[in-house]
Amino acid sequence: MLKAFRSRWQRWVNQRIPRADQRVFGQRNIFILPTGAGVVFGGLLLIMLITGINYQNSLIYLLTFLLGAVVVAAMHQTHRNLSGLELTVIQAGEGFAGDMIPFRLRAVSPRHDSLAISLACDDSQLNQQHIASGQQEDVTLAIPSYQRGYLQPERILVETRFPFGLFKAWSWLRPVTSGIVYPNPIAAPDVISTVEDGEEQSQARSVDGNDHADIRPWREGDLSQRVQWKRYARTGEMMITDWEGEQGSPHWLDFDAFKGVDRELRLAYLAHQVMERARTNSRFGLNLPGQVIGPDTGAAHANRCLKALAIFGLEQPREGGPLPHGTRANENGKAAGSASFVGEGQA
């Protein structure tokens, strides 16, 4: 019963407040209710009124009606704080899965009154943001991410309790703009690239006829076929054989190189490789099924590759059914879902 009521309430709110990056709040989309303090205050006024009636005390009547007038004035002022407020999403941030993704919003007060508003989305909250009378103010709300993909908040809560905290007026902003959540980097094992310099599409490379090999210690993620098991049985040391010519072009990061690994883990490996190449300012390209990003260097190139990894296999969220934070499409095509900005210091 409760679940059905919540579902109907959400549908009603979504119809009343459609998705938009800009919202002007007014009579149609502002809700107001007394807070806990307001309910207690109202109860005290009722007790005072009953006491005044019982004792026929004019001073109690006077005080009760005076405080009642304050309550009514506070209710109108609290509602008026949001009335006419214009809130706009001006930039959606980027980051790695698990990070807080910044959304920059601009609040504009068209009236000659100062405003005090709070913003919230899930567990993230921005309290008591002051908007000077007739001015605009940019605020940043950090929203949690969980998985790679598009980060489209279902609702950003906008509320105020000014001036006395007796009432809470609130509404929502439902953005269309989505943040980008990169895969969480995982250290990648040594693999054989399938891309040669000058190719725009991957092709398998034969490693037959290699006569020279390097021996190195085993690292997590190495293929078991490369372990020298006879040596391990004799010495207890796990050593790996790296044949000459097995590595493809050093300028390419290749999705197809990680054989037998699921898609999300491959993307995590590639994200780590992108970060490593960006850290050393090395030239590299990215080969994904259906998309090839040519070799280049710099922070802009690294961000472009990370964004390609973040949205690989996904569709841009649009108006329609709500999507969880950091959504992505799973194998069945349903919504599932997540992400730090690669700036000059990281790239």
BALOBA-1460 file (C-alpha; in Angstrom, 3 decimals):
// residues 347
<rec num="1" residu="m" x="0.000" y="0.000" z="0.000"/>
<rec num="2" residu="l" x="2.736" y="2.428" z="0.998"/>
<rec num="3" residu="k" x="4.800" y="1.495" z="-2.060"/>
<rec num="4" residu="a" x="1.817" y="2.122" z="-4.355"/>
<rec num="5" residu="f" x="1.194" y="5.501" z="-2.712"/>
<rec num="6" residu="r" x="4.848" y="6.513" z="-3.161"/>
<rec num="7" residu="s" x="4.747" y="5.447" z="-6.796"/>
<rec num="8" residu="r" x="1.625" y="7.521" z="-7.477"/>
<rec num="9" residu="w" x="3.119" y="10.483" z="-5.599"/>
<rec num="10" residu="q" x="6.317" y="10.320" z="-7.666"/>
<rec num="11" residu="r" x="4.372" y="10.148" z="-10.921"/>
<rec num="12" residu="w" x="2.298" y="13.157" z="-9.863"/>
<rec num="13" residu="v" x="5.426" y="15.144" z="-8.938"/>
<rec num="14" residu="n" x="7.148" y="14.199" z="-12.203"/>
<rec num="15" residu="q" x="4.149" y="15.420" z="-14.181"/>
<rec num="16" residu="r" x="3.975" y="18.649" z="-12.211"/>
<rec num="17" residu="i" x="7.744" y="19.233" z="-12.350"/>
<rec num="18" residu="p" x="9.061" y="17.931" z="-15.704"/>
<rec num="19" residu="r" x="12.774" y="17.640" z="-16.390"/>
<rec num="20" residu="a" x="14.483" y="20.928" z="-17.240"/>
<rec num="21" residu="d" x="17.862" y="22.488" z="-16.556"/>
<rec num="22" residu="q" x="16.180" y="25.763" z="-15.615"/>
<rec num="23" residu="r" x="13.271" y="26.197" z="-13.232"/>
<rec num="24" residu="v" x="11.455" y="29.269" z="-11.946"/>
<rec num="25" residu="f" x="9.607" y="28.389" z="-8.748"/>
<rec num="26" residu="g" x="6.080" y="29.656" z="-8.250"/>
<rec num="27" residu="q" x="2.649" y="28.849" z="-6.872"/>
<rec num="28" residu="r" x="2.320" y="25.718" z="-9.005"/>
<rec num="29" residu="n" x="5.478" y="23.937" z="-7.866"/>
<rec num="30" residu="i" x="6.205" y="25.082" z="-4.275"/>
<rec num="31" residu="f" x="5.081" y="22.914" z="-1.362"/>
<rec num="32" residu="i" x="4.926" y="24.032" z="2.276"/>
<rec num="33" residu="l" x="4.330" y="22.250" z="5.594"/>
<rec num="34" residu="p" x="5.074" y="23.042" z="9.254"/>
<rec num="35" residu="t" x="8.321" y="21.703" z="10.664"/>
<rec num="36" residu="g" x="8.570" y="19.778" z="13.935"/>
<rec num="37" residu="a" x="9.214" y="23.057" z="15.732"/>
<rec num="38" residu="g" x="6.191" y="24.570" z="13.994"/>
<rec num="39" residu="v" x="3.927" y="21.736" z="15.143"/>
<rec num="40" residu="v" x="5.133" y="22.133" z="18.741"/>
<rec num="41" residu="f" x="4.662" y="25.897" z="18.534"/>
<rec num="42" residu="g" x="1.130" y="25.443" z="17.203"/>
<rec num="43" residu="g" x="0.368" y="23.043" z="20.046"/>
<rec num="44" residu="l" x="1.553" y="25.616" z="22.588"/>
<rec num="45" residu="l" x="-0.668" y="28.261" z="20.999"/>
<rec num="46" residu="l" x="-3.640" y="25.920" z="21.290"/>
<rec num="47" residu="i" x="-2.890" y="25.305" z="24.972"/>
<rec num="48" residu="m" x="-2.577" y="29.055" z="25.550"/>
<rec num="49" residu="l" x="-5.906" y="29.659" z="23.823"/>
<rec num="50" residu="i" x="-7.661" y="27.006" z="25.938"/>
<rec num="51" residu="t" x="-6.088" y="28.500" z="29.062"/>
<rec num="52" residu="g" x="-7.258" y="31.990" z="28.090"/>
<rec num="53" residu="i" x="-10.792" y="30.737" z="27.471"/>
<rec num="54" residu="n" x="-10.805" y="28.856" z="30.774"/>
<rec num="55" residu="y" x="-9.624" y="31.805" z="32.870"/>
<rec num="56" residu="q" x="-11.115" y="34.570" z="30.695"/>
<rec num="57" residu="n" x="-7.728" y="36.324" z="30.801"/>
<rec num="58" residu="s" x="-7.373" y="39.159" z="28.283"/>
<rec num="59" residu="l" x="-3.547" y="39.187" z="28.471"/>
<rec num="60" residu="i" x="-3.407" y="35.505" z="27.494"/>
<rec num="61" residu="y" x="-5.771" y="36.227" z="24.598"/>
<rec num="62" residu="l" x="-3.564" y="39.110" z="23.477"/>
<rec num="63" residu="l" x="-0.357" y="37.083" z="23.622"/>
<rec num="64" residu="t" x="-1.959" y="34.093" z="21.862"/>
<rec num="65" residu="f" x="-3.327" y="36.132" z="18.969"/>
<rec num="66" residu="l" x="-0.082" y="38.107" z="18.669"/>
<rec num="67" residu="l" x="1.972" y="34.918" z="18.390"/>
<rec num="68" residu="g" x="-0.639" y="33.492" z="16.007"/>
<rec num="69" residu="a" x="-0.148" y="36.506" z="13.748"/>
<rec num="70" residu="v" x="3.621" y="35.853" z="13.823"/>
<rec num="71" residu="v" x="2.992" y="32.267" z="12.697"/>
<rec num="72" residu="v" x="0.831" y="33.381" z="9.774"/>
<rec num="73" residu="a" x="3.416" y="35.994" z="8.736"/>
<rec num="74" residu="a" x="6.205" y="33.387" z="8.976"/>
<rec num="75" residu="m" x="4.237" y="31.013" z="6.747"/>
<rec num="76" residu="h" x="3.805" y="33.642" z="4.022"/>
<rec num="77" residu="q" x="7.439" y="34.739" z="4.255"/>
<rec num="78" residu="t" x="8.751" y="31.166" z="4.061"/>
<rec num="79" residu="h" x="6.704" y="30.522" z="0.917"/>
<rec num="80" residu="r" x="7.794" y="33.869" z="-0.526"/>
<rec num="81" residu="n" x="11.466" y="32.928" z="-0.124"/>
<rec num="82" residu="l" x="11.172" y="30.394" z="-2.970"/>
<rec num="83" residu="s" x="8.553" y="32.222" z="-5.021"/>
<rec num="84" residu="g" x="10.244" y="33.724" z="-8.095"/>
<rec num="85" residu="l" x="13.586" y="32.009" z="-7.459"/>
<rec num="86" residu="e" x="15.290" y="30.912" z="-10.687"/>
<rec num="87" residu="l" x="17.629" y="27.916" z="-10.482"/>
<rec num="88" residu="t" x="19.707" y="26.712" z="-13.446"/>
<rec num="89" residu="v" x="22.163" y="23.860" z="-13.959"/>
<rec num="90" residu="i" x="25.118" y="25.473" z="-15.722"/>
<rec num="91" residu="q" x="27.665" y="22.646" z="-15.554"/>
<rec num="92" residu="a" x="27.641" y="18.952" z="-14.721"/>
<rec num="93" residu="g" x="30.948" y="17.559" z="-13.515"/>
<rec num="94" residu="e" x="33.008" y="14.473" z="-14.260"/>
<rec num="95" residu="g" x="34.830" y="12.013" z="-12.045"/>
<rec num="96" residu="f" x="35.531" y="8.391" z="-11.198"/>
<rec num="97" residu="a" x="33.092" y="5.878" z="-9.805"/>
<rec num="98" residu="g" x="32.738" y="6.408" z="-6.070"/>
<rec num="99" residu="d" x="33.654" y="10.102" z="-6.214"/>
<rec num="100" residu="m" x="31.381" y="13.036" z="-5.506"/>
<rec num="101" residu="i" x="30.455" y="14.583" z="-8.845"/>
<rec num="102" residu="p" x="30.067" y="18.382" z="-8.735"/>
<rec num="103" residu="f" x="27.013" y="20.018" z="-10.265"/>
<rec num="104" residu="r" x="27.288" y="23.784" z="-10.566"/>
<rec num="105" residu="l" x="23.992" y="25.672" z="-10.299"/>
<rec num="106" residu="r" x="23.123" y="29.357" z="-10.579"/>
<rec num="107" residu="a" x="20.465" y="30.816" z="-8.278"/>
<rec num="108" residu="v" x="18.935" y="34.165" z="-9.218"/>
<rec num="109" residu="s" x="16.757" y="36.267" z="-6.924"/>
<rec num="110" residu="p" x="14.623" y="38.614" z="-9.046"/>
<rec num="111" residu="r" x="13.111" y="40.422" z="-6.068"/>
<rec num="112" residu="h" x="14.568" y="42.899" z="-3.597"/>
<rec num="113" residu="d" x="14.687" y="40.342" z="-0.802"/>
<rec num="114" residu="s" x="17.654" y="38.268" z="0.309"/>
<rec num="115" residu="l" x="17.104" y="34.513" z="0.197"/>
<rec num="116" residu="a" x="18.413" y="31.630" z="2.288"/>
<rec num="117" residu="i" x="18.041" y="28.241" z="0.605"/>
<rec num="118" residu="s" x="19.375" y="24.713" z="1.062"/>
<rec num="119" residu="l" x="20.052" y="22.128" z="-1.652"/>
<rec num="120" residu="a" x="20.150" y="18.363" z="-1.250"/>
<rec num="121" residu="c" x="20.370" y="15.203" z="-3.330"/>
<rec num="122" residu="d" x="20.463" y="11.824" z="-1.606"/>
<rec num="123" residu="d" x="23.078" y="12.037" z="1.165"/>
<rec num="124" residu="s" x="24.633" y="15.230" z="-0.181"/>
<rec num="125" residu="q" x="23.466" y="18.525" z="1.288"/>
<rec num="126" residu="l" x="24.339" y="22.206" z="0.909"/>
<rec num="127" residu="n" x="22.922" y="24.240" z="3.788"/>
<rec num="128" residu="q" x="21.913" y="27.883" z="4.070"/>
<rec num="129" residu="q" x="23.124" y="29.373" z="0.807"/>
<rec num="130" residu="h" x="22.605" y="33.139" z="0.925"/>
<rec num="131" residu="i" x="21.384" y="34.854" z="-2.251"/>
<rec num="132" residu="a" x="21.675" y="38.622" z="-2.019"/>
<rec num="133" residu="s" x="18.654" y="40.686" z="-3.029"/>
<rec num="134" residu="g" x="18.364" y="41.059" z="-6.797"/>
<rec num="135" residu="q" x="21.651" y="39.181" z="-7.344"/>
<rec num="136" residu="q" x="22.779" y="35.794" z="-8.628"/>
<rec num="137" residu="e" x="24.968" y="33.257" z="-6.878"/>
<rec num="138" residu="d" x="26.736" y="30.152" z="-8.208"/>
<rec num="139" residu="v" x="26.683" y="27.146" z="-5.892"/>
<rec num="140" residu="t" x="28.170" y="23.656" z="-6.267"/>
<rec num="141" residu="l" x="26.363" y="20.539" z="-5.088"/>
<rec num="142" residu="a" x="28.458" y="17.355" z="-4.977"/>
<rec num="143" residu="i" x="26.373" y="14.264" z="-5.813"/>
<rec num="144" residu="p" x="27.580" y="10.738" z="-5.007"/>
<rec num="145" residu="s" x="28.291" y="8.292" z="-7.828"/>
<rec num="146" residu="y" x="28.429" y="4.525" z="-7.685"/>
<rec num="147" residu="q" x="29.062" y="3.089" z="-11.155"/>
<rec num="148" residu="r" x="30.388" y="4.309" z="-14.468"/>
<rec num="149" residu="g" x="28.021" y="5.977" z="-16.894"/>
<rec num="150" residu="y" x="25.787" y="9.014" z="-17.001"/>
<rec num="151" residu="l" x="24.956" y="10.669" z="-13.709"/>
<rec num="152" residu="q" x="21.503" y="12.219" z="-13.999"/>
<rec num="153" residu="p" x="20.016" y="13.118" z="-10.591"/>
<rec num="154" residu="e" x="16.360" y="12.212" z="-10.338"/>
<rec num="155" residu="r" x="15.617" y="15.214" z="-8.099"/>
<rec num="156" residu="i" x="17.583" y="18.035" z="-6.485"/>
<rec num="157" residu="l" x="15.700" y="19.262" z="-3.426"/>
<rec num="158" residu="v" x="15.472" y="23.029" z="-2.925"/>
<rec num="159" residu="e" x="14.105" y="24.156" z="0.420"/>
<rec num="160" residu="t" x="13.991" y="27.052" z="2.859"/>
<rec num="161" residu="r" x="12.954" y="27.417" z="6.509"/>
<rec num="162" residu="f" x="13.596" y="31.130" z="6.803"/>
<rec num="163" residu="p" x="12.759" y="33.163" z="8.841"/>
<rec num="164" residu="f" x="11.876" y="31.250" z="12.048"/>
<rec num="165" residu="g" x="12.092" y="27.586" z="11.050"/>
<rec num="166" residu="l" x="8.397" y="27.030" z="11.808"/>
<rec num="167" residu="f" x="7.609" y="26.082" z="8.203"/>
<rec num="168" residu="k" x="9.483" y="24.318" z="5.430"/>
<rec num="169" residu="a" x="8.854" y="25.355" z="1.833"/>
<rec num="170" residu="w" x="10.409" y="23.147" z="-0.823"/>
<rec num="171" residu="s" x="10.422" y="22.129" z="-4.446"/>
<rec num="172" residu="w" x="12.632" y="20.135" z="-6.823"/>
<rec num="173" residu="l" x="14.824" y="20.674" z="-9.831"/>
<rec num="174" residu="r" x="14.970" y="17.672" z="-12.183"/>
<rec num="175" residu="p" x="17.991" y="18.246" z="-14.463"/>
<rec num="176" residu="v" x="18.305" y="17.052" z="-18.031"/>
<rec num="177" residu="t" x="22.096" y="17.530" z="-18.084"/>
<rec num="178" residu="s" x="24.078" y="14.504" z="-16.952"/>
<rec num="179" residu="g" x="27.461" y="14.230" z="-15.323"/>
<rec num="180" residu="i" x="30.006" y="11.703" z="-16.589"/>
<rec num="181" residu="v" x="31.322" y="8.935" z="-14.341"/>
<rec num="182" residu="y" x="34.547" y="7.233" z="-15.430"/>
<rec num="183" residu="p" x="35.304" y="3.582" z="-14.640"/>
<rec num="184" residu="n" x="37.186" y="3.123" z="-11.380"/>
<rec num="185" residu="p" x="40.803" y="2.385" z="-12.461"/>
<rec num="186" residu="i" x="42.203" y="-1.064" z="-11.701"/>
<rec num="187" residu="a" x="45.855" y="-1.921" z="-12.322"/>
<rec num="188" residu="a" x="45.988" y="-3.761" z="-15.630"/>
<rec num="189" residu="p" x="47.986" y="-6.935" z="-16.284"/>
<rec num="190" residu="d" x="50.482" y="-7.172" z="-19.147"/>
<rec num="191" residu="v" x="48.588" y="-8.079" z="-22.295"/>
<rec num="192" residu="i" x="49.191" y="-8.474" z="-26.011"/>
<rec num="193" residu="s" x="47.945" y="-5.518" z="-28.026"/>
<rec num="194" residu="t" x="46.097" y="-6.405" z="-31.230"/>
<rec num="195" residu="v" x="46.601" y="-3.005" z="-32.862"/>
<rec num="196" residu="e" x="49.545" y="-1.995" z="-35.047"/>
<rec num="197" residu="d" x="50.657" y="1.549" z="-35.811"/>
<rec num="198" residu="g" x="48.717" y="3.050" z="-38.692"/>
<rec num="199" residu="e" x="45.685" y="0.755" z="-38.242"/>
<rec num="200" residu="e" x="42.271" y="2.208" z="-37.526"/>
<rec num="201" residu="q" x="40.773" y="-1.146" z="-36.655"/>
<rec num="202" residu="s" x="42.160" y="-3.916" z="-34.521"/>
<rec num="203" residu="q" x="43.583" y="-7.089" z="-36.062"/>
<rec num="204" residu="a" x="45.024" y="-10.152" z="-34.441"/>
<rec num="205" residu="r" x="48.777" y="-10.507" z="-34.473"/>
<rec num="206" residu="s" x="50.511" y="-13.850" z="-34.632"/>
<rec num="207" residu="v" x="53.268" y="-14.474" z="-32.141"/>
<rec num="208" residu="d" x="54.486" y="-17.695" z="-33.745"/>
<rec num="209" residu="g" x="58.198" y="-17.979" z="-34.279"/>
<rec num="210" residu="n" x="59.306" y="-15.881" z="-31.304"/>
<rec num="211" residu="d" x="62.669" y="-17.184" z="-30.195"/>
<rec num="212" residu="h" x="63.577" y="-14.762" z="-27.447"/>
<rec num="213" residu="a" x="61.879" y="-14.276" z="-24.109"/>
<rec num="214" residu="d" x="62.290" y="-12.244" z="-20.926"/>
<rec num="215" residu="i" x="61.755" y="-13.799" z="-17.524"/>
<rec num="216" residu="r" x="60.100" y="-11.734" z="-14.792"/>
<rec num="217" residu="p" x="58.232" y="-12.359" z="-11.484"/>
<rec num="218" residu="w" x="54.507" y="-13.117" z="-11.587"/>
<rec num="219" residu="r" x="52.121" y="-10.205" z="-11.109"/>
<rec num="220" residu="e" x="48.427" y="-10.302" z="-10.331"/>
<rec num="221" residu="g" x="46.427" y="-10.583" z="-13.528"/>
<rec num="222" residu="d" x="49.058" y="-12.485" z="-15.533"/>
<rec num="223" residu="l" x="47.764" y="-15.395" z="-17.575"/>
<rec num="224" residu="s" x="48.394" y="-18.816" z="-16.054"/>
<rec num="225" residu="q" x="49.614" y="-20.112" z="-19.439"/>
<rec num="226" residu="r" x="52.695" y="-17.902" z="-19.103"/>
<rec num="227" residu="v" x="53.750" y="-19.242" z="-15.720"/>
<rec num="228" residu="q" x="56.831" y="-21.450" z="-15.766"/>
<rec num="229" residu="w" x="55.266" y="-24.261" z="-13.781"/>
<rec num="230" residu="k" x="58.301" y="-26.537" z="-13.903"/>
<rec num="231" residu="r" x="60.438" y="-23.806" z="-12.397"/>
<rec num="232" residu="y" x="57.737" y="-23.113" z="-9.805"/>
<rec num="233" residu="a" x="57.685" y="-26.793" z="-8.803"/>
<rec num="234" residu="r" x="61.472" y="-26.791" z="-8.512"/>
<rec num="235" residu="t" x="62.123" y="-23.426" z="-6.778"/>
<rec num="236" residu="g" x="58.719" y="-22.219" z="-5.505"/>
<rec num="237" residu="e" x="59.112" y="-18.983" z="-7.496"/>
<rec num="238" residu="m" x="56.350" y="-18.003" z="-9.913"/>
<rec num="239" residu="m" x="58.047" y="-16.580" z="-13.003"/>
<rec num="240" residu="i" x="56.438" y="-15.332" z="-16.214"/>
<rec num="241" residu="t" x="57.689" y="-15.680" z="-19.778"/>
<rec num="242" residu="d" x="57.416" y="-12.541" z="-21.923"/>
<rec num="243" residu="w" x="58.139" y="-13.357" z="-25.568"/>
<rec num="244" residu="e" x="59.702" y="-10.764" z="-27.850"/>
<rec num="245" residu="g" x="57.232" y="-9.375" z="-30.351"/>
<rec num="246" residu="e" x="54.191" y="-10.310" z="-28.294"/>
<rec num="247" residu="q" x="53.429" y="-6.707" z="-27.445"/>
<rec num="248" residu="g" x="51.490" y="-4.736" z="-30.042"/>
<rec num="249" residu="s" x="52.081" y="-1.097" z="-30.790"/>
<rec num="250" residu="p" x="53.063" y="0.779" z="-27.626"/>
<rec num="251" residu="h" x="50.901" y="3.684" z="-28.822"/>
<rec num="252" residu="w" x="47.606" y="1.799" z="-28.456"/>
<rec num="253" residu="l" x="45.400" y="0.793" z="-25.526"/>
<rec num="254" residu="d" x="43.260" y="-2.053" z="-26.759"/>
<rec num="255" residu="f" x="39.880" y="-3.317" z="-25.502"/>
<rec num="256" residu="d" x="40.377" y="-6.637" z="-27.325"/>
<rec num="257" residu="a" x="43.717" y="-7.317" z="-25.648"/>
<rec num="258" residu="f" x="42.098" y="-8.523" z="-22.399"/>
<rec num="259" residu="k" x="40.845" y="-11.926" z="-23.480"/>
<rec num="260" residu="g" x="38.432" y="-13.757" z="-21.206"/>
<rec num="261" residu="v" x="37.693" y="-10.648" z="-19.078"/>
<rec num="262" residu="d" x="34.207" y="-9.149" z="-18.708"/>
<rec num="263" residu="r" x="33.410" y="-5.760" z="-20.169"/>
<rec num="264" residu="e" x="33.405" y="-3.684" z="-16.984"/>
<rec num="265" residu="l" x="36.775" y="-5.051" z="-15.845"/>
<rec num="266" residu="r" x="38.273" y="-4.351" z="-19.266"/>
<rec num="267" residu="l" x="37.095" y="-0.750" z="-19.043"/>
<rec num="268" residu="a" x="38.594" y="-0.451" z="-15.550"/>
<rec num="269" residu="y" x="41.928" y="-1.776" z="-16.871"/>
<rec num="270" residu="l" x="41.855" y="0.691" z="-19.755"/>
<rec num="271" residu="a" x="41.030" y="3.585" z="-17.407"/>
<rec num="272" residu="h" x="44.124" y="2.726" z="-15.355"/>
<rec num="273" residu="q" x="46.258" y="2.591" z="-18.497"/>
<rec num="274" residu="v" x="44.910" y="5.964" z="-19.634"/>
<rec num="275" residu="m" x="45.785" y="7.494" z="-16.260"/>
<rec num="276" residu="e" x="49.297" y="6.022" z="-16.371"/>
<rec num="277" residu="r" x="49.934" y="7.314" z="-19.891"/>
<rec num="278" residu="a" x="48.519" y="10.710" z="-18.985"/>
<rec num="279" residu="r" x="50.703" y="10.882" z="-15.868"/>
<rec num="280" residu="t" x="53.857" y="10.351" z="-17.938"/>
<rec num="281" residu="n" x="52.527" y="12.464" z="-20.833"/>
<rec num="282" residu="s" x="53.010" y="9.526" z="-23.211"/>
<rec num="283" residu="r" x="51.467" y="9.375" z="-26.642"/>
<rec num="284" residu="f" x="48.672" y="6.802" z="-26.881"/>
<rec num="285" residu="g" x="45.484" y="5.898" z="-28.715"/>
<rec num="286" residu="l" x="42.389" y="4.008" z="-27.589"/>
<rec num="287" residu="n" x="40.792" y="1.135" z="-29.489"/>
<rec num="288" residu="l" x="37.204" y="0.272" z="-28.523"/>
<rec num="289" residu="p" x="34.671" y="-1.795" z="-30.470"/>
<rec num="290" residu="g" x="33.060" y="0.651" z="-32.857"/>
<rec num="291" residu="q" x="35.228" y="3.596" z="-31.798"/>
<rec num="292" residu="v" x="38.886" y="4.447" z="-32.327"/>
<rec num="293" residu="i" x="40.593" y="7.502" z="-30.795"/>
<rec num="294" residu="g" x="43.905" y="8.181" z="-32.515"/>
<rec num="295" residu="p" x="47.187" y="8.549" z="-30.622"/>
<rec num="296" residu="d" x="47.745" y="11.930" z="-28.971"/>
<rec num="297" residu="t" x="48.956" y="13.462" z="-25.712"/>
<rec num="298" residu="g" x="47.706" y="15.917" z="-23.099"/>
<rec num="299" residu="a" x="44.951" y="16.318" z="-20.545"/>
<rec num="300" residu="a" x="42.231" y="16.965" z="-23.138"/>
<rec num="301" residu="h" x="43.080" y="13.711" z="-24.924"/>
<rec num="302" residu="a" x="43.087" y="11.769" z="-21.633"/>
<rec num="303" residu="n" x="39.674" y="13.215" z="-20.702"/>
<rec num="304" residu="r" x="38.301" y="12.322" z="-24.113"/>
<rec num="305" residu="c" x="39.458" y="8.716" z="-23.699"/>
<rec num="306" residu="l" x="38.076" y="8.479" z="-20.154"/>
<rec num="307" residu="k" x="34.735" y="9.842" z="-21.333"/>
<rec num="308" residu="a" x="34.651" y="7.249" z="-24.116"/>
<rec num="309" residu="l" x="35.247" y="4.530" z="-21.525"/>
<rec num="310" residu="a" x="32.572" y="5.999" z="-19.234"/>
<rec num="311" residu="i" x="29.786" y="5.996" z="-21.821"/>
<rec num="312" residu="f" x="30.837" y="2.896" z="-23.776"/>
<rec num="313" residu="g" x="27.740" y="0.872" z="-24.657"/>
<rec num="314" residu="l" x="25.329" y="3.349" z="-23.036"/>
<rec num="315" residu="e" x="22.606" y="5.669" z="-24.264"/>
<rec num="316" residu="q" x="22.264" y="9.290" z="-23.221"/>
<rec num="317" residu="p" x="19.547" y="9.595" z="-20.518"/>
<rec num="318" residu="r" x="16.467" y="11.455" z="-21.700"/>
<rec num="319" residu="e" x="13.161" y="12.583" z="-20.285"/>
<rec num="320" residu="g" x="11.082" y="9.584" z="-19.306"/>
<rec num="321" residu="g" x="11.426" y="7.040" z="-16.545"/>
<rec num="322" residu="p" x="13.701" y="7.909" z="-13.614"/>
<rec num="323" residu="l" x="17.260" y="6.631" z="-13.783"/>
<rec num="324" residu="p" x="19.421" y="5.757" z="-10.772"/>
<rec num="325" residu="h" x="22.547" y="7.789" z="-10.126"/>
<rec num="326" residu="g" x="25.416" y="6.743" z="-12.361"/>
<rec num="327" residu="t" x="23.181" y="4.629" z="-14.575"/>
<rec num="328" residu="r" x="24.370" y="2.176" z="-17.130"/>
<rec num="329" residu="a" x="22.618" y="-0.464" z="-19.202"/>
<rec num="330" residu="n" x="23.159" y="-3.996" z="-18.018"/>
<rec num="331" residu="e" x="23.213" y="-7.084" z="-20.163"/>
<rec num="332" residu="n" x="19.393" y="-7.215" z="-20.229"/>
<rec num="333" residu="g" x="19.093" y="-3.589" z="-21.323"/>
<rec num="334" residu="k" x="17.712" y="-2.424" z="-17.990"/>
<rec num="335" residu="a" x="18.983" y="0.552" z="-16.056"/>
<rec num="336" residu="a" x="21.741" y="-0.136" z="-13.634"/>
<rec num="337" residu="g" x="24.554" y="2.743" z="-12.836"/>
<rec num="338" residu="s" x="28.441" y="6.116" z="-11.719"/>
<rec num="339" residu="a" x="33.085" y="8.989" z="-10.644"/>
<rec num="340" residu="s" x="37.385" y="12.794" z="-10.537"/>
<rec num="341" residu="f" x="38.047" y="15.287" z="-13.136"/>
<rec num="342" residu="v" x="41.349" y="14.716" z="-14.885"/>
<rec num="343" residu="g" x="42.896" y="18.116" z="-14.689"/>
<rec num="344" residu="e" x="46.301" y="19.348" z="-15.530"/>
<rec num="345" residu="g" x="47.710" y="17.986" z="-12.312"/>
<rec num="346" residu="q" x="46.597" y="14.415" z="-13.038"/>
<rec num="347" residu="a" x="47.111" y="14.432" z="-16.753"/>
